[in-house]
Amino acid sequence: MKALTWQGTGKITCETVPDPKIEHDRDVVIKVTACAICGSDLHLMGGFMPTMEHGDVLGHETMGEVIEVGKSVGNLKVGDRIVVPFTICCGECRQCKWGNWSCCERTNPNGKLQAETFGYPLAGLFGFSHITGGIPGGQAEYLRVPYADVGPIKVPDGLTDEQVLFLSDIFPTAYQAAEHCDIGPEDTVAIWGCGPVGVLAVKSCFLLGAKRVIAIDSVPERLALAREAGAETINFDTENVQETLMEMTHGLGPDSVIEAVGMESHGADTMAQKVSSAIMAATTSMERAFALNQALLACRPGGIVSMPGVFAGPAGPVMLGLLMNKGLTLKTGQTHMIRYLQPLMERIQKGEIDPSFIISHRSTNLEDGPALYEKFRDKKDNCTKVIFKPHG
């Protein structure tokens, strides 16, 4: 089969790799009908995630049609359309039973390696790195889905692939980020980053009852998408973010903030941020926390900082003094996908949201993948979200 593979920093190629097969009784194999490039995939492309190996199959936003079923999978059958969450969960360990699905203790086959860094093993992830399991991803014609009796959700009749594909990651990720804000009916939420997660977080904040959402970015097409989703916007290239937020909120500040950028953020307003910028520019091993620091500064005292943006290792400097002295609450973590799949599927069915509005580029040929990765990374051709339909 054809698949998109990692071949070193900055190099993604389309290769022919072996077809997946049933390896365990709880597996299914799907024919991939739709998959997408995620911002997290750009971290892999950029070489920011450790333990990638040449030839690793990428992709963790995937759905498709079941074509083979392991003998212990009783809830799925050949022909079912399913969306596959990016986290792999056993459903039996203590973390799964507590509802902490992304902290599953059993599904990462390289859990001992991960525990050396994080102290504990966490859930295996599709198409990411070997520290998260080295499990082949879904930017491919076919995908093996381990523990398929727990994670995937069936797609009801009448819904298109484009409507439901983002249940695989970015819609639940955005919704969890908004839910972490404990939004009240008079609340203002500020969001750093108007990429796919940030824009869906705008929508999610309104679904949860926010009065105002203010979105911060510098890319014109992303700011336009945020406005289409209902947000007011700030362009950090032309405006001082802190000063503008204070003007927009009459000095009160946002009640909660969402940092949807992560390790590759850039920019600085204040003197402290400029100092940290200089330090980080000279320390290439450090992940960049510019957006996080702006969010910490902007959030009103006693507010909530929600952080779905991905970090992999040391980041800094981070203004922990703001977090402590302002009495802020920080909420973060990989998304507990299974908690959100059914409720968000129902919102899509009811017509409350159609996540497909973020799609800008479509392809039926995985060989277009390397060029589309570059276009998405470089924000060219108004590229906001790429999906593939490998079988046409």
C-alpha positions in Angstrom: 0.0 0.0 0.0 1.0 3.7 -0.3 1.7 5.6 2.8 3.3 8.9 3.9 6.5 8.3 5.8 9.0 10.3 7.9 12.5 10.2 6.3 14.3 12.7 8.5 13.9 16.3 9.6 12.0 18.2 6.9 11.5 15.2 4.6 8.2 13.4 4.1 7.9 10.9 1.3 5.2 8.7 -0.2 6.4 5.1 -0.1 5.1 1.6 -0.8 4.9 -0.3 2.6 3.5 -3.7 3.6 -0.3 -3.9 4.0 -1.4 -4.1 7.6 -2.9 -7.3 9.0 -4.6 -8.6 12.1 -1.9 -9.1 14.7 -4.1 -9.5 17.9 -7.6 -10.6 18.5 -8.7 -7.1 19.4 -7.5 -5.6 16.1 -9.5 -4.5 13.1 -8.1 -3.4 9.7 -9.7 -0.5 7.9 -9.6 0.8 4.3 -8.8 4.5 4.9 -11.5 6.6 3.3 -10.2 10.0 4.7 -7.2 11.2 6.7 -5.7 14.6 7.4 -2.4 16.4 8.2 -2.4 17.8 11.7 -0.4 20.6 13.2 1.2 18.0 15.4 2.5 16.2 12.3 4.4 19.4 11.5 6.2 19.0 14.8 7.3 15.6 13.6 8.3 17.0 10.2 10.4 19.7 11.9 12.3 17.1 14.0 11.0 18.4 17.3 9.7 15.0 18.5 12.4 12.5 19.7 12.5 8.8 18.7 11.3 9.1 15.2 12.8 6.6 12.8 13.2 6.6 9.0 10.2 5.0 7.3 7.7 5.6 10.1 4.2 5.9 8.7 2.6 9.1 9.8 -1.0 10.2 10.5 -3.3 10.2 13.5 -6.5 11.7 12.0 -8.1 8.8 10.2 -11.4 7.1 9.4 -12.5 4.3 7.1 -14.4 1.2 6.4 -13.7 -2.0 8.4 -12.4 -4.8 6.1 -11.1 -7.3 8.7 -12.1 -8.0 12.3 -10.2 -9.8 15.0 -12.1 -12.6 16.7 -12.4 -10.8 20.1 -14.0 -7.6 18.5 -17.7 -8.0 19.0 -18.9 -4.4 18.5 -17.7 -3.9 14.9 -18.2 -5.8 11.6 -16.9 -5.7 8.1 -18.5 -2.8 6.3 -18.8 -0.5 9.3 -17.7 3.1 8.8 -15.6 4.2 11.8 -13.7 7.2 13.0 -10.4 6.2 14.8 -9.4 8.4 17.8 -5.7 9.2 17.9 -5.2 7.7 21.3 -5.3 3.9 21.8 -7.1 2.8 25.0 -7.5 -0.7 26.6 -10.6 0.2 28.6 -9.5 -2.0 31.4 -6.6 -0.3 33.3 -7.2 2.0 36.2 -6.7 5.2 34.1 -9.3 4.1 31.6 -11.7 3.2 34.3 -11.2 6.6 35.8 -11.9 8.2 32.4 -8.4 9.4 32.0 -8.3 7.7 28.5 -5.1 9.4 27.3 -3.2 8.1 30.3 -4.0 4.4 29.5 -1.4 2.2 31.1 -1.3 -0.7 28.7 -1.5 0.4 25.0 2.0 1.8 24.5 4.3 -1.1 23.6 7.2 1.1 24.4 5.8 2.2 27.7 9.1 1.5 29.5 10.9 3.9 27.2 8.2 6.6 27.8 8.4 6.1 31.5 12.1 7.0 31.4 11.0 10.5 30.3 7.5 11.0 31.9 7.8 8.7 34.9 4.9 6.5 33.6 3.7 5.0 30.4 0.8 6.8 28.7 -1.6 5.8 25.9 -0.1 4.6 22.6 -0.7 7.0 19.7 -1.0 6.4 16.0 1.7 7.7 13.7 3.6 9.7 16.2 7.0 8.6 17.6 8.5 5.5 19.1 8.3 6.9 22.6 4.5 6.9 22.1 4.6 3.3 20.7 5.9 3.5 17.2 2.4 2.5 15.9 2.0 3.0 12.2 -0.3 5.9 11.3 -3.3 6.4 9.1 -1.9 8.6 6.3 -2.1 5.5 4.3 -4.4 3.4 2.2 -5.1 0.9 5.1 -4.6 1.0 8.8 -4.5 -1.6 11.6 -6.4 -0.4 14.6 -5.4 -2.1 17.9 -7.9 -2.3 20.8 -10.6 -1.6 18.2 -13.3 -2.8 20.6 -12.7 0.3 22.8 -11.8 3.4 20.8 -13.4 3.8 17.4 -16.9 5.2 16.9 -19.3 4.1 14.2 -20.5 6.8 11.8 -24.3 7.1 11.5 -25.9 7.1 8.1 -26.3 10.4 6.5 -23.0 12.0 7.6 -20.1 12.5 5.2 -16.5 11.7 5.9 -15.6 15.4 6.0 -18.2 16.1 8.7 -16.9 13.5 11.1 -13.2 13.0 10.2 -12.0 15.6 12.8 -13.6 13.6 15.6 -10.3 11.6 15.3 -8.4 14.4 17.1 -8.8 18.2 16.6 -12.5 18.6 17.3 -12.4 16.8 20.7 -9.1 18.4 21.4 -10.6 21.9 20.9 -13.7 21.0 22.8 -11.7 19.7 25.8 -9.6 22.9 25.8 -12.8 24.9 25.9 -14.4 22.7 28.6 -11.3 23.2 30.7 -12.2 26.9 30.8 -15.3 26.3 32.9 -17.1 28.8 30.8 -19.9 30.9 32.3 -22.6 32.9 30.3 -20.8 36.2 30.8 -17.3 34.9 30.1 -14.7 36.2 27.6 -12.2 33.6 26.3 -9.0 34.6 24.5 -7.4 32.0 22.2 -3.8 32.0 21.0 -3.5 30.3 17.6 -6.1 30.2 14.8 -5.0 26.9 13.3 -7.5 24.1 13.1 -7.6 23.4 16.8 -7.8 27.1 17.7 -10.6 27.8 15.3 -12.6 24.8 16.4 -11.9 26.0 20.0 -13.7 29.2 19.0 -16.7 27.2 18.0 -16.5 25.0 21.1 -16.4 28.0 23.4 -19.6 29.3 21.9 -21.2 25.9 22.1 -20.4 25.9 25.8 -22.0 29.4 26.3 -19.1 31.9 26.1 -20.3 35.5 25.6 -17.1 36.6 23.7 -14.2 34.9 22.1 -11.0 36.8 21.1 -8.6 35.0 18.8 -4.9 35.9 18.3 -2.8 35.0 15.2 -1.0 36.8 12.4 -2.0 34.7 9.3 -4.8 36.5 7.4 -6.7 33.4 6.3 -6.6 31.9 9.8 -7.8 35.2 11.3 -10.6 35.2 8.7 -11.6 31.6 9.7 -11.7 32.7 13.3 -14.0 35.6 12.4 -16.2 33.3 10.4 -16.5 31.1 13.6 -17.7 34.2 15.5 -14.5 35.5 17.2 -13.1 39.0 17.4 -9.5 38.9 16.4 -6.1 40.4 17.1 -3.2 40.3 14.7 0.0 40.1 16.8 2.1 41.3 13.9 0.4 44.7 14.0 -1.0 45.1 17.5 0.3 44.8 21.0 -1.6 41.8 22.3 -1.8 42.7 26.0 -2.7 46.3 25.4 -5.3 45.4 22.8 -6.9 42.8 25.0 -7.1 45.3 27.9 -8.8 47.8 25.6 -11.3 45.3 24.3 -12.2 44.1 27.8 -12.2 47.6 29.4 -9.3 46.6 31.6 -10.9 43.4 33.0 -9.0 40.9 30.8 -10.2 37.5 29.6 -11.7 35.2 32.1 -9.9 32.2 30.6 -7.3 31.7 27.9 -6.5 28.9 25.6 -2.9 28.3 24.3 -3.4 26.4 21.0 0.0 27.0 19.6 2.5 24.9 21.5 6.3 24.4 21.1 6.8 26.4 17.9 5.3 29.7 18.9 7.1 33.0 18.4 6.7 36.7 19.2 7.0 39.0 22.2 5.3 42.1 23.6 6.7 42.9 27.0 10.2 43.3 28.2 10.1 40.0 30.1 9.0 38.3 26.9 11.7 40.0 24.9 14.3 38.7 27.4 12.9 35.2 27.2 12.9 35.4 23.4 16.6 36.2 23.3 17.4 33.3 25.6 15.3 30.9 23.5 16.8 32.1 20.3 20.2 31.2 21.6 19.1 27.8 23.1 17.8 25.8 20.1 17.1 22.7 22.3 14.4 24.7 24.1 10.8 24.6 22.9 9.3 28.1 22.6 6.8 29.3 25.1 6.0 32.7 23.7 2.3 32.1 23.3 2.0 30.5 26.7 3.7 33.4 28.3 1.4 35.9 26.6 -1.6 33.8 27.7 -0.3 33.8 31.3 0.1 37.5 31.2 -3.3 38.2 29.7 -5.5 36.0 31.8 -7.2 37.9 34.6 -6.2 37.0 38.2 -8.0 33.9 39.4 -8.7 32.8 35.8 -8.0 29.6 33.9 -5.2 28.8 31.5 -6.1 25.9 29.1 -3.2 24.4 27.2 -3.9 22.0 24.3 -0.8 23.2 22.5 1.8 20.4 22.2 5.1 20.4 24.1 7.5 17.5 24.1 10.3 18.4 26.4 12.0 21.4 28.1 10.3 24.7 27.2 11.3 28.0 28.5 11.6 30.3 30.1 8.0 30.0 31.3 6.7 32.7 33.5 5.7 30.6 36.4 5.6 33.6 38.6 2.5 34.8 36.7 0.8 31.5 37.3 1.5 31.5 41.0 1.1 35.2 41.9 -2.1 35.7 39.9 -3.7 32.5 41.3 -4.2 31.0 37.9 -5.3 27.4 37.3 -3.5 25.5 34.5 -5.3 22.7 32.7 -3.7 20.6 30.0 -3.1 17.1 28.7 -3.6 14.9 25.7 -7.3 14.7 24.9 -9.4 12.0 26.6 -10.9 11.2 23.3 -13.5 8.6 24.3 -15.1 11.0 26.7 -16.1 13.3 23.8 -16.7 11.1 20.7 -20.4 10.3 21.2 -21.5 13.8 22.5 -19.7 15.6 19.7 -21.0 13.1 17.1 -24.5 14.0 18.3 -23.8 17.8 18.0 -22.8 17.2 14.4 -25.9 15.1 13.7 -28.1 17.9 15.2 -26.5 20.5 12.9 -25.0 22.5 15.8 -21.6 22.4 14.1 -20.0 21.2 10.8 -16.2 20.9 11.4 -15.5 20.6 7.7 -15.5 24.4 7.3 -11.8 24.4 8.1 -10.8 22.3 5.1 -8.9 24.2 2.5 -7.1 21.5 0.5 -8.2 18.0 -0.7 -6.4 15.3 -2.5 -7.2 11.8 -3.7 -3.5 10.9 -4.1 -1.1 10.3 -1.2 1.7 11.1 -3.6 0.6 14.8 -3.3 1.4 14.5 0.5 5.0 15.8 0.6 4.1 19.0 -1.3 1.0 19.5 0.8 3.0 19.0 4.0 5.2 21.8 2.9 2.3 24.0 1.8 0.6 23.5 5.2 3.9 24.1 7.1 4.7 27.3 5.2 1.1 28.6 5.3 1.1 29.0 1.5 -1.9 29.1 -0.9 -4.3 29.9 2.0 -3.7 26.4 3.4 -5.5 25.9 6.7 -6.3 22.1 6.6 -5.4 19.3 4.3 -7.4 16.0 3.9 -6.7 13.0 1.7 -9.2 10.4 0.3 -6.7 7.7 -0.7 -9.2 5.6 -2.5 -10.8 8.5 -4.4 
